[in-house]
Amino acid sequence: MLDRIVDTIRGGARFLVAAHQRPDGDALGSSLAISLALREMGKEVVHFAPDDLPYNFRFLPGVDEIASTLPEGPPFDATFVCDTPRQEALPEALWAKQGLLGTLVNIDHHRDSEAFGDLNYIDPTAAAVGVMIWRILQALGHPVSEPVAVGLYTAILTDTGSFRYDCTDPECMRVTGELIAAGVHPWEMASRIYESQPEARLRLLASALQTLEVSHAGQYATLTVFQETLRSCGATPDMLDGFVNHARSVDGVEVAALFVELPEGGFKVSFRSRGNVPLQRVGERLGGNGSRNAASALIPGELASAKALASEAVTEIIPAP
């Protein structure tokens, strides 16, 4: 598959790059890296991301070149989609141009990833899609510049939980070493991503922590954020990234969930675990998706019913105390 992707890049001149809606660090970092690298090769590139970017990633090289709308023009030779396990997770506007996408190259590492592309490079053993983009650039023989390295480092840093998760393996550490050699400064990256935040986010976190509930003999913790909370704090939904980890940090908790009220009603629920229970079963039961350590779902209705459904699903996977 690497050879076919290399041939696609070498034979093409005009490319589109995209990722899932509301991109996280891996989706944004890996897609920015391949966009920048393609431009360095002399290719014409449109990087499409219609959603507002998370505040802590807006410093990344290439962000200013991201298009929020798709321009008119001739068909693309190929479209690269990064870190997107299902086609429906892509921006709807992308499919309005489906006839112009060219060869669809799907690059992903989720265990439940669907092969919706013309070329599907899917490797659940990869710590992050950023590692897979590194492999592609190595296969092309393209040197990794500092701006590209920053994008790849962001992808790996965030998807490994700052190298704390079990997906942290020798390959991603070797790649990280090469990225540092290419000019990445670890402290600057950690500071920009994790320790530079607006006042509104801290006020939002303080409000969310007041909703902490612990159940299931201390093994399940939840936080809740309402639309009114966001408004009163002057915060935006992208500031919620990482909140669920505060609930997971409670001593003894195996599974944590963040309930976020949606403007149209219902709740988006994000689950995280310590890795001892299979969260993908929770995501599937609730009609969402997930992996062993993370899952999410949309649950209609009021908070009480949403929490009851989530609690029932969690009960099936938490071992008896």
Secondary structure, DSSP 8 states (H G I E B T S, - for coil): -HHHHHHHHHH-SEEEEEE-SS--HHHHHHHHHHHHHHHHTT-EEEEE--S---GGGTTSTTGGGEESS----S--SEEEEES-SSGGGS-HHHHHTGGG--EEEEEE--TT----SSEEEE-TTSS-HHHHHHHHHHHHT----HHHHHHHHHHHHHHTTTTTSTT--HHHHHHHHHHHHTT--HHHHHHHHHS---HHHHHHHHHHHTT-EEETTTTEEEEEE-HHHHHHHT--GGGGTTHHHHHHTSTT-SEEEEEEE-TTSSEEEEEEE-SSS-THHHHHHTT-EE-SSEEEEEE-S-HHHHHHHHHHHHHTTS---
